[in-house]
Amino acid sequence: MFKRIIFDNWGETIFLSFGVTLTIFTVATIFALRMKKEKRDHLAHLPLADDTTDAQ
């Protein structure tokens, strides 16, 4: 029913996945570095959890 995927050339797949990952991290880094100071301060002080829930 299911057939195995056979890649004759794994090099292309590895370089493609590395390129996609590198692109995502580069865009995220540029976005974070270009963020205004007010926005960074606002995001830094956001609560991570509600104070009304009972932590166990």
N, C-alpha and C positions, 0 to 999 in steps of 0.2 A: 504494500500500500504506500508506504513512504520510501522514497529513494534517497540515498545518501548524496550529499553535495560534494562533488570532487572538484577541487581547484587545482589546476595544473601549475598555476603561478601564484603563490601566496604573497610574494613580494609586493605586488600591486595593492592587494587588500590591506596589508599591514601599513603601507605608506598612506593609503587613503584614510584609514581610521586614525592614524597619527595626525594627519593634516586637519581632519575635522575637529579632533580634540584640541589641537593647538589653536585653531581658529576660534573656537568657543571660549577658551581661556583668555586669549588675547583680547577679544571683544569685551569680555567681562572686566578685565583689568583696565582697559582704556575707559570704559564706562565708569568704573569706580574712581579712577584718577581724575576724571573731568567733572565729577560731582561737586556742586557748590558746598561750601563749608556749612551753611545753614542746614542743608539737606542731610549731610553727614551727621551733624549733631542731633538732628531730629531722629534719624534712624538709630543712632547709638543709644538713645534714651527710651526707645520703645520697650514696653514690658514684654517679657517672653511668655508669661503665663498670667492667668487671672488670679487676683488675690482672693476671690470669693470661693474658689474651689478648694476642697480639702486635700491637702497633699499627704500621701501615706507613705 
